[in-house]
């Protein structure tokens, strides 16, 4: 269980946050100097060097978005120029990519961060540049929302790259894309010029994720433990009926893959912040999302070691060899199961945002505890030869994609694009609070 009683204060955490961004600068420069776009998107490191992995192109926005966040935190213009130039040159295919559910990852992290900085007055106002970012975000959100499957209860969901039968828990975090598109005044046009509300699709997808991908201890099945999540929910596309949970990257459908859990924690919490500001009656959707956010954040706190760094799946079989692993700090060098620092980087933001919204110190302090561990060794990468920022992440354990160093039995010592990006994002979130700057929102 995470130790929330001895979490550092924001002020005490400030030196670690600033050191993280100091180290981050060199990592970004190293990747920019060595990476060729022809290789595809960098995904995770092998021997400390970023490599690609053909599956789906969902990480390039983190590469260039990370440079934009670095500018936001440091004010160093080289990172703004890097992120802006690469976004304009390379990101356009991601805007119209009809084959993925990851638009929020790729496009809100790039075009969205640039538009946000312009709206905040951090970069110079330029009417045509603003319109360029807005058009990209409008189209991206609509393309994502067009991946729509209906459920038998009258709702629906944005289906994953696996196909129309598949709802991924990850997608709750990529709802940023249709949400931003809606806020920019856009609608999705369907057959016979039917106007489809993007914010209604955001709400319906959030409700479906909360209903089918999250458990509440209410007797749903024999393994109903409050707050656990399924990576994938499978539906019969003929009639929209839910069929079963599944897991693509976790250990099993009835265990909790912690990065999927973290996506839910973060996604629900930031959508709550958005829906709190929307006109109209969204009370039912807000109540459903808050129930899911509380449950998933509570599960993370209860099923994570005291330092806030989770193992990659709470049901992974090797955990039995680690004794009562919830009672002592995570060991990224153990011989049985890897930790996943990327889940910590994502989940920390969910804990902080939910705690801030509810004015609940338990959640907020848990988020601070996670960051306190994440922004220090052995998780913070201090080796200038290593291109990763946050060490000991896991990509796809069942497929065996993660590098296992010589002499080790499980993946350890490597980084991933989403872990590094979300470490920067949660670091920026904290830095703005520390320095009394505007609260960090995606819109």
MIDOFI-526966 format. One record per residue (C-alpha): residue number from 0; x, y, z. Coordinates in Angstrom, 1 decimal. Layout:
BEGIN
+------+--------+--------+--------+
: zase :     c1 :     c2 :     c3 :
+------+--------+--------+--------+
:  NUM :      X :      Y :      Z :
...
+------+--------+--------+--------+
END
This chain:
BEGIN
+------+--------+--------+--------+
: zase :     c1 :     c2 :     c3 :
+------+--------+--------+--------+
:    0 :    0.0 :    0.0 :    0.0 :
:    1 :    1.3 :    3.5 :   -0.9 :
:    2 :    2.6 :    5.4 :    2.1 :
:    3 :    0.6 :    8.7 :    2.0 :
:    4 :    1.5 :    9.7 :    5.6 :
:    5 :    5.1 :   10.7 :    4.8 :
:    6 :    4.6 :   12.2 :    1.4 :
:    7 :    6.8 :   15.3 :    0.7 :
:    8 :    5.2 :   18.7 :    0.3 :
:    9 :    5.1 :   20.5 :   -3.0 :
:   10 :    8.0 :   22.7 :   -1.9 :
:   11 :   10.1 :   19.8 :   -0.8 :
:   12 :    9.5 :   18.0 :   -4.1 :
:   13 :   10.5 :   21.1 :   -6.1 :
:   14 :   14.3 :   20.3 :   -6.4 :
:   15 :   13.5 :   16.8 :   -7.8 :
:   16 :   11.1 :   18.2 :  -10.3 :
:   17 :   13.6 :   20.8 :  -11.6 :
:   18 :   16.4 :   18.2 :  -11.7 :
:   19 :   14.2 :   15.9 :  -13.7 :
:   20 :   13.7 :   18.7 :  -16.3 :
:   21 :   17.5 :   19.4 :  -16.3 :
:   22 :   18.2 :   15.8 :  -17.2 :
:   23 :   15.3 :   15.7 :  -19.6 :
:   24 :   16.9 :   18.4 :  -21.8 :
:   25 :   19.9 :   16.3 :  -22.7 :
:   26 :   17.7 :   13.2 :  -23.4 :
:   27 :   15.6 :   15.1 :  -25.9 :
:   28 :   18.7 :   16.5 :  -27.6 :
:   29 :   20.2 :   13.0 :  -27.9 :
:   30 :   17.1 :   11.5 :  -29.5 :
:   31 :   16.7 :   14.5 :  -31.9 :
:   32 :   20.4 :   14.1 :  -33.0 :
:   33 :   20.3 :   10.4 :  -33.6 :
:   34 :   16.7 :    9.6 :  -34.8 :
:   35 :   15.7 :    9.4 :  -38.4 :
:   36 :   12.0 :    9.7 :  -39.2 :
:   37 :   12.3 :    6.9 :  -41.7 :
:   38 :   12.7 :    4.5 :  -38.8 :
:   39 :    9.1 :    5.2 :  -37.7 :
:   40 :    8.3 :    6.3 :  -34.2 :
:   41 :   10.7 :    5.7 :  -31.3 :
:   42 :    8.9 :    3.4 :  -28.8 :
:   43 :   11.3 :    2.0 :  -26.2 :
:   44 :   15.0 :    1.7 :  -25.4 :
:   45 :   17.2 :   -1.3 :  -25.9 :
:   46 :   20.6 :   -0.9 :  -24.2 :
:   47 :   19.7 :    2.7 :  -23.5 :
:   48 :   19.0 :    3.7 :  -27.1 :
:   49 :   15.5 :    4.3 :  -28.5 :
:   50 :   14.2 :    1.8 :  -31.0 :
:   51 :   11.0 :    1.4 :  -33.0 :
:   52 :    8.5 :   -1.4 :  -32.8 :
:   53 :    6.0 :   -1.9 :  -35.6 :
:   54 :    2.5 :   -2.5 :  -34.1 :
:   55 :    0.7 :    0.8 :  -34.3 :
:   56 :    2.0 :    4.3 :  -34.5 :
:   57 :    1.0 :    5.8 :  -31.2 :
:   58 :    4.2 :    7.2 :  -29.7 :
:   59 :    5.5 :    9.9 :  -32.1 :
:   60 :    3.3 :   12.6 :  -30.5 :
:   61 :    5.1 :   11.8 :  -27.2 :
:   62 :    8.5 :   12.4 :  -28.9 :
:   63 :    7.7 :   15.8 :  -30.2 :
:   64 :    5.2 :   16.7 :  -27.4 :
:   65 :    8.0 :   16.0 :  -24.9 :
:   66 :   10.1 :   18.8 :  -26.4 :
:   67 :    7.1 :   21.2 :  -26.2 :
:   68 :    6.6 :   20.3 :  -22.5 :
:   69 :   10.3 :   20.9 :  -22.0 :
:   70 :   10.0 :   24.4 :  -23.4 :
:   71 :    6.9 :   25.0 :  -21.2 :
:   72 :    8.9 :   24.0 :  -18.1 :
:   73 :   12.2 :   25.6 :  -18.9 :
:   74 :   11.5 :   28.5 :  -21.4 :
:   75 :   14.3 :   27.3 :  -23.6 :
:   76 :   13.4 :   28.3 :  -27.2 :
:   77 :   15.3 :   25.4 :  -28.9 :
:   78 :   12.7 :   22.9 :  -27.6 :
:   79 :    9.8 :   25.0 :  -28.8 :
:   80 :   11.4 :   25.2 :  -32.2 :
:   81 :   12.1 :   21.5 :  -32.2 :
:   82 :    8.6 :   20.5 :  -31.2 :
:   83 :    6.9 :   23.0 :  -33.5 :
:   84 :    9.0 :   22.2 :  -36.6 :
:   85 :    8.7 :   18.4 :  -36.2 :
:   86 :    4.9 :   18.7 :  -35.6 :
:   87 :    4.5 :   20.6 :  -38.8 :
:   88 :    6.8 :   18.4 :  -40.8 :
:   89 :    5.8 :   14.9 :  -39.6 :
:   90 :    2.6 :   14.8 :  -37.7 :
:   91 :    0.0 :   15.4 :  -40.4 :
:   92 :   -0.6 :   11.6 :  -41.2 :
:   93 :   -1.5 :   11.1 :  -37.5 :
:   94 :   -4.3 :   13.7 :  -37.9 :
:   95 :   -6.2 :   11.6 :  -40.5 :
:   96 :   -5.1 :    8.2 :  -39.3 :
:   97 :   -8.4 :    6.2 :  -39.4 :
:   98 :   -6.8 :    3.0 :  -38.1 :
:   99 :   -6.1 :    3.9 :  -34.5 :
:  100 :   -7.7 :    5.1 :  -31.3 :
:  101 :   -4.6 :    7.1 :  -30.2 :
:  102 :   -5.4 :   10.6 :  -31.5 :
:  103 :   -5.3 :   12.1 :  -28.0 :
:  104 :   -1.8 :   10.7 :  -27.5 :
:  105 :   -0.3 :   11.8 :  -30.9 :
:  106 :   -2.2 :   15.0 :  -31.7 :
:  107 :   -3.2 :   16.7 :  -28.4 :
:  108 :    0.4 :   16.1 :  -27.2 :
:  109 :    1.7 :   18.1 :  -30.2 :
:  110 :   -0.8 :   20.4 :  -31.9 :
:  111 :   -2.8 :   20.6 :  -28.6 :
:  112 :    0.2 :   21.7 :  -26.5 :
:  113 :    1.2 :   24.3 :  -29.1 :
:  114 :   -2.3 :   25.7 :  -29.2 :
:  115 :   -2.5 :   25.8 :  -25.4 :
:  116 :    0.8 :   27.7 :  -25.2 :
:  117 :   -0.5 :   30.3 :  -27.7 :
:  118 :   -3.8 :   30.7 :  -25.8 :
:  119 :   -1.7 :   31.2 :  -22.6 :
:  120 :    0.4 :   33.8 :  -24.2 :
:  121 :    3.6 :   31.7 :  -23.9 :
:  122 :    4.2 :   31.9 :  -27.6 :
:  123 :    3.5 :   34.8 :  -29.9 :
:  124 :    0.0 :   35.0 :  -31.3 :
:  125 :   -0.2 :   34.3 :  -35.0 :
:  126 :   -3.7 :   34.0 :  -36.6 :
:  127 :   -2.7 :   31.5 :  -39.3 :
:  128 :   -0.6 :   29.4 :  -37.0 :
:  129 :   -3.5 :   29.2 :  -34.6 :
:  130 :   -5.9 :   28.2 :  -37.3 :
:  131 :   -3.5 :   25.5 :  -38.5 :
:  132 :   -3.4 :   24.0 :  -35.0 :
:  133 :   -7.1 :   24.3 :  -34.6 :
:  134 :   -7.9 :   22.6 :  -37.9 :
:  135 :   -5.6 :   19.7 :  -37.1 :
:  136 :   -7.3 :   19.2 :  -33.7 :
:  137 :  -10.8 :   19.5 :  -35.1 :
:  138 :  -10.1 :   16.8 :  -37.7 :
:  139 :   -8.2 :   14.6 :  -35.4 :
:  140 :  -11.0 :   14.5 :  -32.8 :
:  141 :  -13.6 :   13.8 :  -35.5 :
:  142 :  -11.6 :   11.0 :  -37.1 :
:  143 :  -11.2 :    9.3 :  -33.7 :
:  144 :  -14.8 :    9.7 :  -32.8 :
:  145 :  -15.9 :    8.2 :  -36.1 :
:  146 :  -14.5 :    4.8 :  -34.9 :
:  147 :  -17.8 :    4.1 :  -33.3 :
:  148 :  -19.5 :    0.9 :  -32.1 :
:  149 :  -23.0 :    0.9 :  -30.5 :
:  150 :  -23.8 :   -1.1 :  -27.3 :
:  151 :  -27.0 :   -2.8 :  -26.6 :
:  152 :  -27.8 :   -0.5 :  -23.7 :
:  153 :  -28.1 :    2.5 :  -26.1 :
:  154 :  -24.6 :    3.8 :  -25.7 :
:  155 :  -21.4 :    3.2 :  -27.5 :
:  156 :  -17.6 :    3.4 :  -27.5 :
:  157 :  -14.7 :    4.4 :  -29.7 :
:  158 :  -13.3 :    1.1 :  -30.8 :
:  159 :   -9.6 :    0.2 :  -30.6 :
:  160 :   -7.3 :   -0.7 :  -33.4 :
:  161 :   -8.2 :   -4.3 :  -32.8 :
:  162 :  -11.6 :   -3.7 :  -34.5 :
:  163 :  -15.2 :   -2.8 :  -33.8 :
:  164 :  -15.6 :   -5.4 :  -31.1 :
:  165 :  -12.9 :   -3.9 :  -28.9 :
:  166 :  -13.0 :   -1.3 :  -26.2 :
:  167 :   -9.6 :   -0.5 :  -24.7 :
:  168 :   -9.3 :    1.1 :  -21.3 :
:  169 :   -6.4 :    3.2 :  -22.7 :
:  170 :   -8.8 :    5.2 :  -24.8 :
:  171 :  -10.3 :    7.0 :  -21.8 :
:  172 :   -7.0 :    9.1 :  -21.9 :
:  173 :   -7.2 :    9.8 :  -25.6 :
:  174 :  -10.7 :   11.3 :  -25.2 :
:  175 :   -8.7 :   14.5 :  -25.1 :
:  176 :   -8.9 :   14.6 :  -28.9 :
:  177 :  -12.7 :   14.6 :  -29.5 :
:  178 :  -13.1 :   16.8 :  -26.4 :
:  179 :  -10.8 :   19.5 :  -27.8 :
:  180 :  -12.4 :   19.2 :  -31.2 :
:  181 :  -15.8 :   19.9 :  -29.6 :
:  182 :  -14.5 :   22.8 :  -27.6 :
:  183 :  -13.2 :   24.3 :  -30.8 :
:  184 :  -16.8 :   24.2 :  -32.1 :
:  185 :  -16.5 :   21.2 :  -34.4 :
:  186 :  -19.0 :   18.5 :  -35.1 :
:  187 :  -18.7 :   15.1 :  -36.8 :
:  188 :  -20.7 :   14.9 :  -40.0 :
:  189 :  -22.3 :   11.5 :  -40.7 :
:  190 :  -24.5 :   10.0 :  -43.4 :
:  191 :  -27.1 :   12.3 :  -44.8 :
:  192 :  -25.3 :   15.2 :  -43.3 :
:  193 :  -26.3 :   14.2 :  -39.8 :
:  194 :  -24.5 :   16.2 :  -37.1 :
:  195 :  -22.9 :   14.1 :  -34.4 :
:  196 :  -22.0 :   15.7 :  -31.1 :
:  197 :  -18.4 :   15.0 :  -30.2 :
:  198 :  -18.9 :   15.7 :  -26.5 :
:  199 :  -21.8 :   13.3 :  -26.4 :
:  200 :  -19.5 :   10.6 :  -27.9 :
:  201 :  -16.9 :   11.5 :  -25.2 :
:  202 :  -19.5 :   11.1 :  -22.5 :
:  203 :  -20.8 :    7.8 :  -23.9 :
:  204 :  -17.4 :    6.3 :  -24.2 :
:  205 :  -16.5 :    7.4 :  -20.7 :
:  206 :  -19.7 :    5.8 :  -19.4 :
:  207 :  -19.0 :    2.6 :  -21.3 :
:  208 :  -15.5 :    2.4 :  -20.0 :
:  209 :  -16.7 :    2.9 :  -16.5 :
:  210 :  -19.4 :    0.3 :  -16.9 :
:  211 :  -17.4 :   -2.5 :  -18.6 :
:  212 :  -13.7 :   -1.9 :  -18.0 :
:  213 :  -13.9 :   -1.1 :  -14.2 :
:  214 :  -15.1 :   -3.3 :  -11.4 :
:  215 :  -16.8 :   -2.0 :   -8.2 :
:  216 :  -17.0 :   -4.9 :   -5.8 :
:  217 :  -20.8 :   -5.2 :   -6.6 :
:  218 :  -20.9 :   -8.9 :   -7.6 :
:  219 :  -20.3 :   -8.5 :  -11.3 :
:  220 :  -18.4 :  -11.8 :  -11.4 :
:  221 :  -16.4 :  -14.1 :   -9.2 :
:  222 :  -13.3 :  -11.9 :   -9.5 :
:  223 :  -15.1 :   -8.6 :   -8.8 :
:  224 :  -12.6 :   -6.6 :   -6.8 :
:  225 :  -13.4 :   -2.8 :   -6.5 :
:  226 :  -11.2 :   -0.7 :   -8.7 :
:  227 :   -9.5 :   -3.3 :  -10.8 :
:  228 :   -9.6 :   -2.9 :  -14.6 :
:  229 :   -9.6 :   -4.9 :  -17.8 :
:  230 :   -7.4 :   -3.9 :  -20.7 :
:  231 :  -10.0 :   -4.8 :  -23.3 :
:  232 :  -13.8 :   -5.3 :  -23.2 :
:  233 :  -15.2 :   -7.5 :  -26.0 :
:  234 :  -18.6 :   -7.0 :  -27.6 :
:  235 :  -20.7 :   -8.8 :  -30.1 :
:  236 :  -20.9 :   -6.3 :  -32.9 :
:  237 :  -24.1 :   -7.8 :  -34.3 :
:  238 :  -26.2 :   -6.8 :  -31.4 :
:  239 :  -23.9 :   -4.7 :  -29.2 :
:  240 :  -24.0 :   -7.0 :  -26.2 :
:  241 :  -21.0 :   -7.2 :  -23.9 :
:  242 :  -19.3 :  -10.6 :  -24.0 :
:  243 :  -16.2 :  -10.7 :  -21.8 :
:  244 :  -13.0 :   -9.0 :  -20.5 :
:  245 :   -9.8 :   -9.6 :  -22.3 :
:  246 :   -6.1 :   -8.6 :  -21.9 :
:  247 :   -3.7 :   -7.7 :  -24.7 :
:  248 :   -0.8 :   -6.5 :  -22.6 :
:  249 :   -1.6 :   -7.7 :  -19.1 :
:  250 :   -1.3 :  -11.2 :  -17.6 :
:  251 :   -4.9 :  -12.2 :  -17.9 :
:  252 :   -8.5 :  -10.7 :  -18.3 :
:  253 :   -9.1 :  -11.3 :  -14.5 :
:  254 :   -5.9 :   -9.6 :  -13.3 :
:  255 :   -5.1 :   -5.9 :  -13.4 :
:  256 :   -2.5 :   -4.6 :  -15.9 :
:  257 :   -1.3 :   -1.6 :  -14.0 :
:  258 :   -0.7 :    0.7 :  -17.0 :
:  259 :   -4.3 :    0.1 :  -18.1 :
:  260 :   -5.3 :    1.0 :  -14.5 :
:  261 :   -3.2 :    4.1 :  -14.7 :
:  262 :   -4.8 :    5.2 :  -18.0 :
:  263 :   -8.2 :    5.0 :  -16.3 :
:  264 :   -7.1 :    6.9 :  -13.3 :
:  265 :   -5.6 :    9.7 :  -15.3 :
:  266 :   -8.3 :    9.8 :  -18.0 :
:  267 :  -11.3 :    9.8 :  -15.7 :
:  268 :   -9.7 :   12.5 :  -13.5 :
:  269 :   -9.0 :   14.9 :  -16.2 :
:  270 :  -12.3 :   14.4 :  -17.9 :
:  271 :  -14.0 :   15.2 :  -14.6 :
:  272 :  -12.1 :   18.5 :  -14.6 :
:  273 :  -13.4 :   19.2 :  -18.1 :
:  274 :  -17.0 :   18.2 :  -17.5 :
:  275 :  -17.1 :   20.3 :  -14.4 :
:  276 :  -16.8 :   23.4 :  -16.7 :
:  277 :  -19.2 :   22.4 :  -19.5 :
:  278 :  -22.7 :   24.0 :  -19.9 :
:  279 :  -25.7 :   21.8 :  -19.6 :
:  280 :  -26.6 :   18.9 :  -17.4 :
:  281 :  -23.8 :   16.4 :  -17.1 :
:  282 :  -24.5 :   15.3 :  -13.6 :
:  283 :  -25.0 :   11.6 :  -14.4 :
:  284 :  -21.8 :   11.4 :  -16.5 :
:  285 :  -19.8 :   13.2 :  -13.8 :
:  286 :  -21.2 :   10.9 :  -11.1 :
:  287 :  -20.3 :    7.8 :  -13.2 :
:  288 :  -16.8 :    9.1 :  -13.9 :
:  289 :  -16.1 :   10.1 :  -10.3 :
:  290 :  -17.1 :    6.6 :   -9.1 :
:  291 :  -14.7 :    5.1 :  -11.6 :
:  292 :  -11.9 :    7.5 :  -10.7 :
:  293 :  -12.2 :    6.9 :   -7.0 :
:  294 :  -12.3 :    3.1 :   -7.4 :
:  295 :   -9.3 :    2.9 :   -9.7 :
:  296 :   -7.2 :    5.3 :   -7.6 :
:  297 :   -8.1 :    3.5 :   -4.4 :
:  298 :   -7.1 :    0.2 :   -6.1 :
:  299 :   -3.8 :    1.7 :   -7.2 :
:  300 :   -3.1 :    2.9 :   -3.6 :
:  301 :   -4.0 :   -0.4 :   -2.1 :
:  302 :   -2.2 :   -2.7 :   -4.6 :
:  303 :    1.1 :   -0.8 :   -5.0 :
:  304 :    4.2 :   -0.9 :   -2.8 :
:  305 :    4.7 :    2.0 :   -0.3 :
:  306 :    7.0 :    4.0 :   -2.7 :
:  307 :    4.2 :    4.2 :   -5.3 :
:  308 :    5.9 :    2.2 :   -8.1 :
:  309 :    3.7 :   -0.7 :   -9.3 :
:  310 :    4.6 :   -4.1 :  -10.6 :
:  311 :    3.4 :   -4.5 :  -14.2 :
:  312 :    0.3 :   -6.6 :  -13.3 :
:  313 :   -1.2 :   -7.2 :   -9.9 :
:  314 :   -1.9 :  -10.8 :  -10.8 :
:  315 :    1.5 :  -11.7 :  -12.4 :
:  316 :    2.4 :  -15.2 :  -11.3 :
:  317 :    5.9 :  -14.4 :  -10.2 :
:  318 :    4.7 :  -12.0 :   -7.5 :
:  319 :    4.0 :  -15.0 :   -5.3 :
:  320 :    7.8 :  -15.4 :   -5.1 :
:  321 :    8.2 :  -11.9 :   -3.6 :
:  322 :    6.3 :  -12.5 :   -0.4 :
:  323 :    4.0 :   -9.7 :    0.8 :
:  324 :    5.2 :   -7.3 :   -2.0 :
:  325 :    2.6 :   -4.6 :   -1.1 :
:  326 :    4.4 :   -3.9 :    2.2 :
:  327 :    7.9 :   -3.0 :    1.0 :
:  328 :    9.2 :   -0.8 :   -1.7 :
:  329 :    9.2 :   -2.1 :   -5.3 :
:  330 :   12.4 :   -3.8 :   -6.5 :
:  331 :   13.1 :   -3.2 :  -10.2 :
:  332 :   16.0 :   -5.6 :  -10.0 :
:  333 :   14.2 :   -8.7 :   -8.7 :
:  334 :   14.3 :  -12.0 :  -10.6 :
:  335 :   10.5 :  -12.7 :  -10.8 :
:  336 :    8.4 :   -9.8 :  -12.2 :
:  337 :    9.2 :   -6.4 :  -13.6 :
:  338 :    7.9 :   -3.1 :  -12.3 :
:  339 :    6.4 :   -0.6 :  -14.7 :
:  340 :    7.5 :    3.0 :  -14.0 :
:  341 :    5.4 :    4.2 :  -16.9 :
:  342 :    2.3 :    3.2 :  -15.1 :
:  343 :    3.6 :    5.2 :  -12.1 :
:  344 :    4.1 :    8.3 :  -14.3 :
:  345 :    0.6 :    8.1 :  -15.7 :
:  346 :   -1.1 :    7.1 :  -12.5 :
:  347 :    0.5 :    9.9 :  -10.5 :
:  348 :   -1.3 :   12.5 :  -12.5 :
:  349 :   -4.6 :   10.8 :  -12.0 :
:  350 :   -4.0 :   10.8 :   -8.2 :
:  351 :   -3.0 :   14.4 :   -8.1 :
:  352 :   -5.8 :   15.6 :  -10.3 :
:  353 :   -8.5 :   13.7 :   -8.4 :
:  354 :   -7.1 :   14.8 :   -5.1 :
:  355 :   -7.0 :   18.4 :   -6.2 :
:  356 :  -10.6 :   18.3 :   -7.5 :
:  357 :  -12.0 :   16.6 :   -4.4 :
:  358 :   -9.7 :   18.5 :   -2.0 :
:  359 :   -8.7 :   15.0 :   -0.7 :
:  360 :   -5.1 :   14.8 :    0.7 :
:  361 :   -5.1 :   11.0 :    0.6 :
:  362 :   -5.1 :   11.0 :   -3.2 :
:  363 :   -3.0 :   14.1 :   -3.6 :
:  364 :   -0.3 :   12.8 :   -1.2 :
:  365 :   -0.3 :    9.5 :   -2.9 :
:  366 :    0.5 :   11.3 :   -6.2 :
:  367 :    3.3 :   13.2 :   -4.5 :
:  368 :    4.7 :   10.0 :   -3.1 :
:  369 :    4.8 :    8.4 :   -6.6 :
:  370 :    6.6 :   11.4 :   -8.0 :
:  371 :    9.0 :   11.5 :   -5.1 :
:  372 :   10.1 :    8.0 :   -6.1 :
:  373 :    9.9 :    8.5 :   -9.8 :
:  374 :   12.1 :   11.6 :   -9.9 :
:  375 :   15.0 :    9.9 :   -8.1 :
:  376 :   17.3 :    7.0 :   -8.7 :
:  377 :   16.9 :    4.2 :   -9.5 :
:  378 :   14.0 :    5.4 :  -11.7 :
:  379 :   15.4 :    8.8 :  -12.9 :
:  380 :   18.0 :    8.2 :  -15.6 :
:  381 :   21.2 :   10.1 :  -14.7 :
:  382 :   23.4 :    8.3 :  -17.2 :
:  383 :   24.1 :   10.8 :  -20.1 :
:  384 :   24.6 :    7.8 :  -22.5 :
:  385 :   21.1 :    6.5 :  -21.8 :
:  386 :   18.4 :    8.2 :  -24.0 :
:  387 :   15.6 :    7.4 :  -21.6 :
:  388 :   14.4 :    9.6 :  -18.8 :
:  389 :   12.5 :    7.2 :  -16.6 :
:  390 :   14.0 :    3.7 :  -16.2 :
:  391 :   12.3 :    0.3 :  -15.5 :
:  392 :    9.3 :    0.5 :  -17.8 :
:  393 :    7.5 :   -2.3 :  -19.5 :
:  394 :    5.9 :   -2.3 :  -23.0 :
:  395 :    4.5 :   -5.7 :  -23.8 :
:  396 :    5.5 :   -8.4 :  -21.3 :
:  397 :    3.4 :  -11.2 :  -22.9 :
:  398 :    4.9 :  -10.7 :  -26.3 :
:  399 :    8.4 :  -10.6 :  -24.9 :
:  400 :    9.2 :   -7.2 :  -26.5 :
:  401 :   11.1 :   -5.8 :  -23.5 :
:  402 :   14.8 :   -6.0 :  -23.3 :
:  403 :   16.2 :   -8.2 :  -20.6 :
:  404 :   19.9 :   -7.2 :  -19.8 :
:  405 :   22.6 :   -9.9 :  -19.5 :
:  406 :   22.5 :  -11.5 :  -16.1 :
:  407 :   18.9 :  -10.5 :  -15.4 :
:  408 :   15.8 :  -12.6 :  -15.6 :
:  409 :   13.1 :   -9.9 :  -16.2 :
:  410 :   13.1 :   -6.6 :  -18.1 :
:  411 :   14.8 :   -3.8 :  -16.2 :
:  412 :   16.7 :   -0.6 :  -16.9 :
:  413 :   14.9 :    0.6 :  -20.0 :
:  414 :   12.6 :    3.5 :  -20.9 :
:  415 :    9.6 :    4.1 :  -23.1 :
:  416 :    8.2 :    7.2 :  -24.9 :
:  417 :    4.9 :    7.3 :  -23.0 :
:  418 :    6.7 :    6.9 :  -19.6 :
:  419 :    9.1 :    9.7 :  -20.4 :
:  420 :    6.3 :   12.0 :  -21.8 :
:  421 :    4.0 :   11.5 :  -18.8 :
:  422 :    6.9 :   12.1 :  -16.4 :
:  423 :    7.4 :   15.4 :  -18.1 :
:  424 :    3.7 :   16.1 :  -18.1 :
:  425 :    3.2 :   15.4 :  -14.4 :
:  426 :    6.4 :   17.2 :  -13.6 :
:  427 :    5.0 :   20.3 :  -15.4 :
:  428 :    1.7 :   19.9 :  -13.6 :
:  429 :    3.6 :   20.1 :  -10.3 :
:  430 :    6.0 :   22.8 :  -11.4 :
:  431 :    3.1 :   25.1 :  -12.2 :
:  432 :    1.6 :   24.5 :   -8.8 :
:  433 :    5.0 :   25.1 :   -7.1 :
:  434 :    5.6 :   28.3 :   -9.0 :
:  435 :    2.0 :   29.6 :   -8.7 :
:  436 :    1.4 :   29.5 :  -12.5 :
:  437 :   -1.9 :   28.6 :  -14.3 :
:  438 :   -3.3 :   25.2 :  -13.5 :
:  439 :   -2.3 :   22.7 :  -16.3 :
:  440 :   -5.2 :   21.6 :  -18.4 :
:  441 :   -5.3 :   19.9 :  -21.8 :
:  442 :   -7.8 :   22.3 :  -23.2 :
+------+--------+--------+--------+
END
